[in-house]
Amino acid sequence: MAGHSHWAGIKHKKGRVDKERSKIFSKLSREITVSAKLGDKDPDMNPRLRAAIQAAKQANMPKDNIYRAISKSEMNDNKNYENLRYEGFGPFNIAFIIETLTDNKNRSASSIRTVLQKSGGRLGESGSTTHLFSICGVLHIDKKKCKEEEIFEIATNSGAKDCFSLDNYHEVICEKEDFYKIKSEFEKKLDNLQYSGIEWRPLSYLDLNKDQGEKVVEILESLEELDDVQNTYTNANLENIKL
């Protein structure tokens, strides 16, 4: 079961109102701008930028927005963004890993702490929850695009760790360090990937009842409403949450 991917699926089912869509585009634009600023403007020469652009396309961001975000990297706005990771706990002893892209770490920490404390949780120290997760590269390939045997062959030859056939897609898991290399091997054979990213996957999941699961989803939504938050991960089993 893919915990973070399932959370993404829940968000998709709930639908996108304009405000949510605008916030998602804003976060994706920020990642594109920072990626272009830190490396080459050519996505073929900059794996992080290429991944950011692909994520934007997966979210149906207009091409003009993508080009604008790349162009913005050439401006001197005196803002220095950095990727910071926060760790914390929610109710029912649920663990969170929260990735941010921020120009003000005090603001990020304060806003995340407020969300967690409102639900009876708390912000933890560095390393307080990461030992409950493993970090890995994840690729999703639409089942209609490629047969299972072909996916398994590419995955094996490129050095991936695992390959699964799920409901609507094939999932390939690899070491974080091999992510861009293995991703490029798949891109040589396929038009586009359904999804690709580096995720924190729980080593084990905590089962919740319906009310508890819905409470955790509310916290995840509140965290993702924060401008600085790029990704959220939890070890809560949300597989049975229907919204």
C-alpha positions as CSV (number, residue, x, y, z in Angstrom):
1,M,0.0,0.0,0.0
2,A,1.3,3.4,-0.9
3,G,0.6,5.7,2.0
4,H,1.5,9.1,0.6
5,S,0.2,8.1,-2.9
6,H,-3.1,7.1,-1.3
7,W,-3.3,10.5,0.5
8,A,-2.8,12.1,-2.9
9,G,-5.6,10.0,-4.2
10,I,-7.9,11.2,-1.4
11,K,-7.2,14.8,-2.3
12,H,-7.9,14.1,-6.0
13,K,-11.3,12.5,-5.1
14,K,-12.3,15.5,-3.1
15,G,-11.9,17.6,-6.2
16,R,-10.1,20.9,-6.8
17,V,-11.7,24.2,-6.2
18,D,-10.0,27.3,-7.7
19,K,-8.4,28.3,-4.5
20,E,-6.8,24.9,-3.9
21,R,-5.7,24.8,-7.6
22,S,-4.1,28.2,-7.3
23,K,-2.2,27.2,-4.1
24,I,-0.9,24.0,-5.8
25,F,0.3,26.0,-8.8
26,S,2.0,28.5,-6.5
27,K,3.9,25.7,-4.7
28,L,4.9,24.0,-8.0
29,S,6.0,27.4,-9.4
30,R,8.2,28.0,-6.4
31,E,9.9,24.6,-6.8
32,I,10.5,25.3,-10.6
33,T,11.9,28.7,-9.9
34,V,14.3,27.5,-7.1
35,S,15.3,24.5,-9.2
36,A,16.2,26.7,-12.2
37,K,18.0,29.2,-9.9
38,L,20.2,26.5,-8.4
39,G,21.0,24.7,-11.6
40,D,20.8,24.8,-15.4
41,K,17.7,26.4,-17.0
42,D,17.6,23.5,-19.4
43,P,15.6,20.7,-17.8
44,D,17.6,18.1,-19.8
45,M,20.7,19.2,-17.9
46,N,18.9,19.7,-14.5
47,P,17.2,16.6,-13.1
48,R,15.5,18.6,-10.2
49,L,14.0,21.1,-12.7
50,R,12.9,18.3,-15.0
51,A,11.1,16.6,-12.1
52,A,9.5,19.9,-11.1
53,I,8.2,20.6,-14.6
54,Q,6.8,17.1,-14.9
55,A,5.0,17.5,-11.5
56,A,3.5,20.7,-12.8
57,K,2.3,19.0,-16.0
58,Q,0.8,16.2,-14.0
59,A,-1.2,18.9,-12.1
60,N,-2.3,20.4,-15.4
61,M,-0.4,23.6,-14.9
62,P,-0.5,25.8,-18.1
63,K,2.7,26.0,-20.1
64,D,2.8,29.8,-19.7
65,N,2.9,29.4,-15.9
66,I,5.8,27.0,-16.2
67,Y,7.8,29.3,-18.5
68,R,7.1,32.2,-16.2
69,A,8.4,30.3,-13.2
70,I,11.6,29.5,-15.0
71,S,12.1,33.1,-16.1
72,K,11.5,34.3,-12.5
73,S,14.7,32.5,-11.5
74,E,16.7,35.1,-13.4
75,M,15.3,37.9,-11.2
76,N,17.1,39.3,-8.2
77,D,14.4,39.1,-5.5
78,N,16.8,38.7,-2.6
79,K,14.9,35.7,-1.4
80,N,16.9,32.6,-0.6
81,Y,14.7,29.5,-0.4
82,E,15.9,26.3,1.3
83,N,14.4,22.9,1.6
84,L,13.8,22.1,5.3
85,R,12.2,19.0,6.9
86,Y,10.1,19.1,10.0
87,E,9.0,16.1,12.0
88,G,6.1,15.8,14.4
89,F,3.3,13.8,16.0
90,G,-0.5,14.1,15.8
91,P,-3.3,12.4,17.8
92,F,-3.3,8.6,18.1
93,N,0.5,8.7,18.1
94,I,0.6,9.3,14.4
95,A,3.9,10.4,13.0
96,F,4.4,13.1,10.3
97,I,7.3,14.2,8.1
98,I,6.7,17.6,6.5
99,E,8.9,18.9,3.7
100,T,9.0,22.7,3.1
101,L,10.6,25.1,0.6
102,T,10.9,28.3,2.6
103,D,12.7,31.7,2.9
104,N,11.8,32.0,6.6
105,K,12.3,28.9,8.7
106,N,10.9,30.6,11.9
107,R,7.6,31.2,10.1
108,S,7.5,27.6,8.8
109,A,8.2,26.1,12.2
110,S,5.7,28.3,13.9
111,S,2.8,27.7,11.4
112,I,3.4,23.9,11.4
113,R,3.6,23.8,15.2
114,T,0.3,25.6,15.4
115,V,-1.5,23.1,13.2
116,L,-0.1,20.1,15.1
117,Q,-0.9,21.6,18.5
118,K,-4.5,22.4,17.6
119,S,-5.0,18.7,17.0
120,G,-3.3,17.7,20.2
121,G,0.0,16.9,18.5
122,R,3.4,18.5,18.7
123,L,6.4,19.4,16.6
124,G,9.3,17.0,17.2
125,E,13.1,17.3,17.1
126,S,15.1,16.3,14.0
127,G,15.1,12.5,13.8
128,S,12.1,12.0,16.0
129,T,10.0,10.4,13.3
130,T,12.3,9.7,10.3
131,H,13.4,6.4,11.9
132,L,9.7,5.2,11.3
133,F,10.1,5.8,7.6
134,S,12.4,4.9,4.7
135,I,13.1,7.4,1.9
136,C,12.9,6.1,-1.7
137,G,12.3,6.9,-5.3
138,V,8.8,6.1,-6.6
139,L,7.6,5.8,-10.2
140,H,4.1,5.1,-11.4
141,I,3.4,3.9,-15.0
142,D,-0.1,3.7,-16.4
143,K,-1.0,0.0,-17.0
144,K,-2.3,0.9,-20.5
145,K,1.1,2.3,-21.5
146,C,3.3,-0.8,-20.8
147,K,3.0,-4.5,-20.0
148,E,4.0,-5.8,-16.6
149,E,6.8,-7.9,-18.2
150,E,8.3,-4.8,-19.9
151,I,8.2,-2.8,-16.7
152,F,9.8,-5.6,-14.7
153,E,12.6,-5.9,-17.3
154,I,13.4,-2.2,-17.3
155,A,13.2,-2.1,-13.5
156,T,15.5,-5.0,-13.1
157,N,18.1,-3.8,-15.7
158,S,18.2,-0.3,-14.3
159,G,18.7,-1.4,-10.7
160,A,15.3,-0.8,-9.1
161,K,14.5,-2.4,-5.7
162,D,10.9,-3.5,-6.2
163,C,8.2,-3.5,-8.8
164,F,4.5,-4.0,-8.1
165,S,1.4,-4.2,-10.3
166,L,-1.4,-2.3,-8.5
167,D,-5.0,-1.5,-9.6
168,N,-4.4,1.1,-12.4
169,Y,-0.7,1.4,-12.5
170,H,2.7,-0.3,-12.1
171,E,4.8,1.0,-9.2
172,V,8.6,0.9,-9.2
173,I,10.5,1.6,-6.0
174,C,14.2,2.5,-6.0
175,E,16.9,3.9,-3.7
176,K,16.8,7.7,-3.4
177,E,20.3,7.9,-4.8
178,D,19.3,6.0,-8.0
179,F,16.0,7.8,-8.6
180,Y,17.1,10.2,-11.4
181,K,19.1,7.5,-13.2
182,I,16.3,4.9,-13.1
183,K,13.7,7.5,-14.0
184,S,15.7,8.5,-17.1
185,E,15.9,4.8,-18.1
186,F,12.1,4.6,-18.0
187,E,11.7,7.9,-19.9
188,K,13.8,6.5,-22.8
189,K,11.2,3.7,-23.3
190,L,8.0,5.5,-22.3
191,D,6.3,8.8,-23.4
192,N,5.6,10.0,-19.9
193,L,5.2,8.7,-16.4
194,Q,2.0,8.9,-14.5
195,Y,3.9,10.0,-11.4
196,S,7.4,10.2,-10.1
197,G,8.9,11.5,-6.9
198,I,11.1,10.9,-3.8
199,E,8.9,9.9,-0.9
200,W,9.1,9.0,2.8
201,R,7.3,5.6,3.1
202,P,6.3,4.2,6.5
203,L,8.1,1.1,7.7
204,S,4.7,0.1,9.2
205,Y,1.3,1.6,9.2
206,L,-0.9,2.5,12.2
207,D,-4.5,1.4,11.7
208,L,-7.3,3.9,12.6
209,N,-11.0,3.8,12.7
210,K,-13.1,6.0,10.4
211,D,-13.3,9.0,12.8
212,Q,-9.6,8.9,13.6
213,G,-8.7,8.6,9.9
214,E,-10.9,11.6,9.1
215,K,-9.2,13.6,11.9
216,V,-5.8,12.8,10.4
217,V,-6.9,13.9,6.9
218,E,-8.1,17.2,8.4
219,I,-4.6,17.7,9.8
220,L,-2.9,16.8,6.5
221,E,-5.2,19.3,4.7
222,S,-4.4,22.0,7.2
223,L,-0.6,21.4,6.7
224,E,-0.9,21.5,3.0
225,E,-2.8,24.8,3.1
226,L,0.5,26.4,4.4
227,D,2.3,28.1,1.7
228,D,5.8,26.8,2.7
229,V,4.7,23.1,2.9
230,Q,5.5,21.1,-0.3
231,N,4.9,17.5,0.8
232,T,3.4,15.7,3.9
233,Y,3.9,12.1,4.8
234,T,2.3,10.1,7.6
235,N,2.3,6.5,8.9
236,A,-1.5,6.5,9.4
237,N,-3.3,3.9,7.4
238,L,-5.8,5.9,5.4
239,E,-6.7,3.1,2.9
240,N,-10.3,2.8,4.2
241,I,-11.0,6.5,4.4
242,K,-13.7,7.5,1.9
243,L,-14.3,11.2,1.4
